[in-house]
Structures are given as C-alpha cells and as structure tokens.
C-alpha cells in the first residue's frame, strides 16, 4: 500500500505527488518566447490579486514551522512547512513529510495570482506545475491536470479536479469542521485509474484525504495541527 501516494495527492494535492514516493515499508529544449510588454496592473488589480492569493493560501497554510500530524491506517505521518525559498525567481515554500522523525519526501509550493501550485517533488520539477487549489474557492469550480514529474521516465498524471461542496461538514480526530471538498474522479496516474477526495478547511489546511484504486480504498485524517508563527 503506498502510504505517500495518499499523502502526496493531498498535501500537495494533485495526483502527481504519487511519483517517486515511498511505500509503507520505507515509508527537447525549446526556445524562449520573445519578451512581451505587459500593461501595468492597476492598484485595484494588484489588490485583487493579493486578496485572491491570501484566500487560497488560507486553505493551505504555508507559514514556516506549521505542522500537521495525520493518521494513515495504523501509522502517523507529519507534514512540516520547512522554509521559504526561490524557484525560478518565484517565491515558494518547501514542505517536508516525515515518518518516525525522518524526512521521506519534500515538495515545493508557490502561490500565484490564479491559485496554489506544486512545482517540485524531491529534486524533480513538475511540468507543468500542478494546481492544488484555484484562487476562487467556489462550488462547481474545476481545473485540469496534465503533468509529468521529472524529465526522464517521469510519471504522467491526467484528470479533472472539481470543488463539489464548499460547505461540507466533516469530523476527523482533530475535530469537526466545515470544509471544501475537492474530487478527482477516475484520475489517470501512470496508466492507473484513481479516484481522490480531499477536504480543506480555511485556516487549517488539509484535514482528510481518501483515494481509491480498483477495490482498494485508503484514508488519511488530521489528528493535530500546530500553526506556525509569522515573524513581524
């Protein structure tokens, strides 16, 4: 059973987090397009973009030292926001997954004007980046996934994610919440059909994730969340 298959889909959402992740046992060069001059953004546009970025980030907090502890079957898995770092001139955040205190996976996330993206898994770039959540958290909103992790022998992930409910009542070991439910039905992960469901809570992040492959279904649930502290 792939422990991190489940986890990667969620903490970074998008079925592509599956690629290159541990099992329960171990826990063509293209020319750049010519530069184009973009019209200057108005103050209103900048304010709107900032508000949108803040909104999506509230459903996936990326404050350094924030920590989530999840229960996956009979194991506990810790997700820790490590630090902010640059990736291709973009401000991103590194997030580690730990099992028994050992870092078993790292991912890089970037908040952009149109949503939250996962751009890197371990040392492998995700091409194109996978959208974890859109800037507009609204029932019925959907987005496509068609990405590959790494450049050689990387895993392809294709499918559609949709927000099926933005006021879903849910109970997990960490408490009762009103969550945003995101579903990916029959996602194609390296040729395998997978159905994924993720529950995000504003101000907390991912509280539950379930995935099903063939007749096998597994669940991850939040046991504890410790928010990081923003330095003034």
C-alpha positions as CSV (number, residue, x, y, z in Angstrom):
1,X,0.0,0.0,0.0
2,X,1.5,3.3,-1.0
3,X,1.4,5.5,2.1
4,X,2.7,8.6,0.4
5,X,0.6,8.0,-2.7
6,X,-2.3,9.1,-0.5
7,X,-0.4,11.8,1.3
8,X,1.1,13.4,-1.8
9,X,-2.2,13.7,-3.5
10,X,-3.4,15.7,-0.7
11,X,-0.6,17.8,0.8
12,X,0.1,18.8,-2.3
13,X,-2.8,17.6,-3.9
14,X,-2.8,16.5,-7.4
15,X,-2.3,13.1,-8.3
16,X,1.1,13.6,-9.3
17,X,2.5,13.5,-6.0
18,X,2.5,9.9,-6.4
19,X,5.5,9.8,-8.5
20,X,8.7,8.7,-6.8
21,X,7.2,8.4,-3.3
22,X,7.8,5.7,-0.8
23,X,5.8,2.7,0.1
24,X,4.6,1.8,3.6
25,X,7.7,-0.3,4.1
26,X,10.0,2.6,3.6
27,X,7.9,5.0,4.4
28,X,13.6,18.9,-26.0
29,X,14.9,22.2,-25.4
30,X,12.6,24.9,-26.7
31,X,13.5,28.5,-27.4
32,X,12.1,31.1,-25.1
33,X,9.2,33.1,-26.4
34,X,10.1,36.7,-27.2
35,X,9.6,39.0,-24.3
36,X,6.3,40.8,-24.4
37,X,5.4,44.1,-22.7
38,X,2.5,43.6,-20.3
39,X,0.3,46.5,-19.4
40,X,0.9,47.8,-15.9
41,X,-1.5,46.4,-13.4
42,X,-3.8,48.9,-11.7
43,X,-3.8,49.3,-8.0
44,X,-7.2,47.6,-7.9
45,X,-5.9,44.6,-9.9
46,X,-2.9,44.3,-7.6
47,X,-5.1,44.4,-4.5
48,X,-7.5,41.8,-6.0
49,X,-4.6,39.5,-6.8
50,X,-3.2,39.9,-3.3
51,X,-6.6,39.1,-1.8
52,X,-7.0,36.1,-4.0
53,X,-3.6,34.7,-3.1
54,X,-4.3,35.3,0.6
55,X,-7.7,33.5,0.2
56,X,-6.3,30.3,-1.4
57,X,-3.3,30.3,1.0
58,X,-5.7,30.2,3.9
59,X,-6.9,26.8,2.8
60,X,-3.3,25.5,2.5
61,X,-1.3,27.5,5.2
62,X,2.4,27.8,4.2
63,X,3.7,29.6,7.3
64,X,7.2,28.2,8.2
65,X,7.1,25.7,11.1
66,X,3.4,25.0,10.7
67,X,2.9,21.3,11.4
68,X,0.1,18.7,10.6
69,X,0.0,15.2,12.1
70,X,-2.1,12.7,10.1
71,X,-3.3,9.2,10.8
72,X,-2.8,6.8,7.8
73,X,-4.1,3.4,8.7
74,X,-2.1,2.5,11.8
75,X,0.7,5.0,11.2
76,X,1.3,8.7,12.0
77,X,2.7,11.0,9.3
78,X,4.0,14.5,10.0
79,X,3.9,17.3,7.4
80,X,6.1,20.3,8.3
81,X,6.5,23.7,6.5
82,X,10.2,24.0,6.4
83,X,11.1,27.3,4.8
84,X,10.5,29.9,2.1
85,X,12.8,29.7,-1.0
86,X,13.1,30.9,-4.5
87,X,12.3,28.7,-7.5
88,X,12.8,30.3,-11.0
89,X,12.6,33.7,-9.5
90,X,9.3,32.9,-7.8
91,X,8.7,33.0,-4.0
92,X,7.9,29.4,-3.0
93,X,7.7,27.3,0.2
94,X,9.4,24.0,1.0
95,X,7.2,21.4,2.7
96,X,8.6,18.2,4.2
97,X,6.9,14.9,5.0
98,X,8.3,12.9,7.9
99,X,7.7,9.3,9.1
100,X,9.2,8.4,12.5
101,X,11.0,11.7,12.6
102,X,12.8,11.1,9.2
103,X,12.2,13.3,6.2
104,X,10.9,11.0,3.5
105,X,9.7,13.5,0.9
106,X,9.9,17.2,0.1
107,X,7.8,19.4,-2.1
108,X,7.8,23.0,-3.3
109,X,4.7,25.1,-3.5
110,X,4.1,28.5,-5.0
111,X,1.1,30.8,-4.5
112,X,0.3,32.6,-7.8
113,X,-2.4,35.1,-8.8
114,X,-4.6,32.3,-10.1
115,X,-4.1,29.7,-7.3
116,X,-1.7,27.5,-5.4
117,X,0.7,25.3,-7.3
118,X,3.0,22.4,-6.6
119,X,6.1,22.9,-8.7
120,X,8.6,20.4,-7.5
121,X,8.7,16.9,-5.8
122,X,12.0,15.9,-4.2
123,X,14.5,17.0,-6.9
124,X,12.1,16.6,-9.8
125,X,10.4,19.5,-11.4
126,X,6.7,19.1,-12.2
127,X,6.0,20.2,-15.8
128,X,3.7,22.0,-16.0
129,X,3.2,22.8,-12.3
130,X,0.1,21.2,-10.7
131,X,-2.6,23.4,-9.5
132,X,-3.6,22.3,-6.0
133,X,-6.3,24.9,-5.5
134,X,-7.7,27.7,-7.6
135,X,-7.8,31.3,-6.4
136,X,-11.6,31.2,-6.4
137,X,-12.9,28.7,-3.9
138,X,-16.4,28.2,-5.2
139,X,-18.7,25.2,-5.6
140,X,-18.6,23.8,-9.1
141,X,-15.1,25.2,-9.9
142,X,-13.0,22.7,-11.9
143,X,-9.4,22.6,-13.3
144,X,-7.5,20.2,-15.5
145,X,-4.3,18.3,-14.5
146,X,-1.9,17.1,-17.2
147,X,1.6,17.0,-15.9
148,X,4.7,15.0,-15.5
149,X,7.2,14.7,-12.7
150,X,10.9,14.7,-13.8
151,X,12.4,14.7,-17.3
152,X,13.3,11.0,-17.8
153,X,10.8,8.2,-17.1
154,X,8.6,10.6,-15.1
155,X,5.1,9.7,-14.2
156,X,2.2,11.3,-16.1
157,X,-0.9,12.4,-14.3
158,X,-4.1,13.5,-16.0
159,X,-7.6,14.3,-15.0
160,X,-10.0,16.9,-13.6
161,X,-10.4,18.2,-10.1
162,X,-13.7,19.8,-9.1
163,X,-15.0,21.6,-6.0
164,X,-18.1,19.6,-5.3
165,X,-19.0,21.3,-2.0
166,X,-17.7,24.4,-0.3
167,X,-19.6,23.8,3.0
168,X,-19.1,20.2,3.7
169,X,-19.5,19.1,7.4
170,X,-16.7,16.7,8.4
171,X,-15.4,15.1,11.6
172,X,-11.8,13.9,12.0
173,X,-9.7,13.1,15.1
174,X,-8.7,16.8,15.2
175,X,-12.3,18.0,15.5
176,X,-15.4,19.0,13.5
177,X,-15.1,21.4,10.6
178,X,-16.8,23.0,7.6
179,X,-14.6,22.0,4.7
180,X,-14.2,22.5,0.9
181,X,-14.5,19.1,-0.7
182,X,-12.4,18.6,-3.9
183,X,-12.8,15.4,-6.0
184,X,-10.8,13.9,-8.8
185,X,-12.8,11.1,-10.3
186,X,-11.0,8.5,-12.4
187,X,-7.7,10.3,-12.5
188,X,-5.1,8.7,-14.8
189,X,-2.0,8.2,-12.7
190,X,0.7,6.5,-14.7
191,X,-2.0,4.4,-16.5
192,X,-3.9,3.5,-13.3
193,X,-7.4,4.9,-12.7
194,X,-7.6,6.6,-9.3
195,X,-10.4,8.5,-7.5
196,X,-9.3,11.1,-5.0
197,X,-11.3,13.2,-2.5
198,X,-9.7,15.9,-0.4
199,X,-11.2,18.1,2.4
200,X,-9.6,21.5,3.0
201,X,-10.5,23.8,5.9
202,X,-9.9,27.5,6.0
203,X,-7.2,28.4,8.4
204,X,-6.2,24.8,8.9
205,X,-5.4,23.1,5.6
206,X,-6.0,19.5,4.5
207,X,-8.0,17.6,7.2
208,X,-8.9,14.5,5.3
209,X,-8.0,12.6,2.1
210,X,-9.3,9.4,0.6
211,X,-8.2,7.6,-2.5
212,X,-9.4,4.5,-4.3
213,X,-7.5,2.3,-6.7
214,X,-9.6,-0.6,-8.1
215,X,-11.2,-2.1,-5.0
216,X,-8.7,-0.7,-2.5
217,X,-9.5,2.4,-0.6
218,X,-7.4,4.3,2.0
219,X,-7.9,7.3,4.1
220,X,-5.8,9.9,5.8
221,X,-7.2,12.1,8.6
222,X,-5.8,15.0,10.6
223,X,-5.0,14.3,14.2
224,X,-3.4,17.6,15.1
225,X,-2.5,20.9,13.6
226,X,0.1,23.4,15.0
227,X,0.2,26.7,13.1
228,X,3.5,28.4,12.5
229,X,4.3,31.9,13.7
230,X,4.6,34.8,11.3
231,X,7.6,37.0,12.3
232,X,6.9,40.6,12.3
